[in-house]
Each structure stands twice: as C-alpha cells, then as structure tokens.
Amino acid sequence: MHTYFCLFGLSGCGTGNGEAYLKRSTMVLKQVKVIKLPKFLDKRGNLSFIEEENHIPFKIQRTYWIYDVPGGEARGGHAYKENEEFIVALSGSFDVILDDGKEKKTFSLNRSYYGLYVPKGLWRQMENFSTNSLALILASTPYNPSDYIYDYSTFKNMKL
C-alpha cells in the first residue's frame, strides 16, 4: 500500500524512542510529523528558524544538505537503526518516500517553513528534485556507518 501526502493539512503524531522501532513497523509511520516552523514576514525578506528540542524532538548532532541532484536521480535508499532526521526544502521541491516495510507514504516538501520529522526505523528515499533544490537535513546522531541499513530485504526482515 502506498499513500501520498501533500505537505499542507497533515496533522502530527506523538514521538517515541527505543529499539522497538525496528519491530513495530506500523507505529513508526504514525510518528512521522510535518512541522510548521516559525515564519516572520518582512518586506526585506522572510525569516524562519529551527531550534533543537523545541521545534524538533531531538538534539542536533549533525547537519548536512543535498544539492545539485541531476534530473531523475534519487537520494537515500536506506534506513537508520538509531538516527532521527528533520528534513527541510530550503529551496525548490522534492518528495520524501517513507516505508515501514508494509506501507509507503510520500511527503512532498516545497516550503522552507515546513519540515518533516522522520523517526528511526523507516526506509527513506528522496526523489523528484526540482532544478536548484536544496534539502537541509538535521540529524540526531553523528555519522556512523554501522547505523545504516542499505539492504531492503535485511530491513524488512528486521521488521518481523
């Protein structure tokens, strides 16, 4: 089953933690949240910001961005055992496809004052990048190669 969500009008759900994410697949997708960030309008240009443990439910340990993605290419294609993320389309647009091993949901990000909270234990992929798009990702853990699950079959087996 695949569900598509537009960025607007989606209400958030509660968050949780623990290794149980990898075993309770249906609960993880319910913990995904689209979060509206503060927005200050000004004739000189608008301003938005993100504060850790205020707008997002974790302390920021790593920040990275994705840009210059060639047409038709996808990013991601993995899951995390521990890492949580907050994804913002600072410029342009792209889709984030989240998969709990049973169900997929697509979130279209296209406004810099909305972000997507992605808990650990979900397969994620980003695609449909517009020209000159810029994706900002805030992560709850420092980079750790052993936290990644790159094989989808392994990911699905961990969900059982």
N, C-alpha and C positions, 0 to 999 in steps of 0.2 A: 504494500500500500504506500502511496506517495501523496503527501499533502503539500499544497503550495500556500504560503502565507505572504501577503503583501505586508510591507513594513507598518502601515498605518492601521490602527484599530485593534492591535493584538494586545491582550492583557497579559501581565506577567504571572508567574507561579513562584512558589517558595523554592528555596535552595536547600541543599543538604551537603553531606560530605561522607567520606569513608570509602573503603574498598568495595563496599556493597554496590557501588555504581556499576561495576562490571558484571554484576549478577542480576540487577533489577532493571532490565532494559526499558520497560515501559515507563518507569518512573523518571528516567533521565530526560527524555524528551519533554516531559511536563515541567521540568525545571529550567528549560531554556526561557530566556526573557528578552524582549525588546525593551530597552530602557531609553526613555526620553531624557536627554541631557539639558542642563540649563542653557538658555539662549537669550542673549542680550542684543536687542536690535538697536542699531545706531546708523545714522546716515553716512558715517565714515567707514562703515563695515561692521558686520555682526561678530559676536564673540560667543563661543561655547567652551566648556571645560569639563574635565573628568577628575574626580577626587577618589583615591583609593579608599576602600572600606566605607564609602559614603554613597557614591553613585554605582559603584561596582562592589560585589560582596567578597573581595579579596585584596590582599596587599600586593602591589605590583612588584614583581621580581625581574621582569624582562619586558622590553618594548621592541617591536620590530615593525617594519612596513613592507608592503608588496607594491611594486610599481612596474611600469613598462612591460606589462604582460602582453605578449603577442596575441593577436586575434585567434580565437578558437582554443587557446590553451587553458588548462585548469591548474589550480594550486591545491595543496593539501593532499588528500588521499591517504589519510592516516587517522588514528585515534590516540588519545593520551590516557595513561593509567592514572596520573595524578594531576596534570596541568589543567587549569581552567583558563578560559580566554574571554576577552571582551573585544569585539571587532567593530570598527567604525569605518564607514566610507567617507574619508575626508574630502575626496573629490571623485566625481563620476559615480559609477554604479557597478554592482556585481551581485551575484547570487551566492548564498551560503547554503549548501545542502547538508543537512544533519541526518544521521542514520543511527538508529539504536539496534540494528540487526534484524528488526521486524518491520519497522515503519520508517519512511523518509519524510522529512519536511524541508521545504525550500523557503528561505527568507531572502527577500530582495532588499538590499541596502542601497540607499541612494540619497540620504540626507546626512550631513555631518553632525547634526544634533540628535541623532538616534544611534544607539549601539546595540549589538547583540551579545548577550551573555551566554557562553557555551560552557556547561559543566564538563567535568572529566567523564570519560567513558562513552563518548559518542564518536562515531566515524564522521569526519568532516571533509568537505571538498568545496572549493570556491571556483566559480566559473562565470561565464558571460560578462567578462570585464569590459567596460566601455573604454573608449580611447581616453588616455590620460587619467585613468582612475588611479586612486591612491587608497590602499587599505592599511589602516593602523590597527595593530594587534597588541593588546596589553595581556601579559601572561602572569599567572600566579606562581610560576617556578622558574628558576634559571634553566638555561638549556641543558638537557640531559638526554643523550641519545637512547638510553635504556627505558625512558618513559614512553617512547613512541611504539605504536603497533602499526606496522606497514602492510601486513598481510591481512586481507579482508577475511579469509577463512579462519585465521587464528582469532581475529576479533570476534567473529560470530561464535566460535567455539567457547570463548571466554564468557559469552553472554548466557550460556546454558545454566 
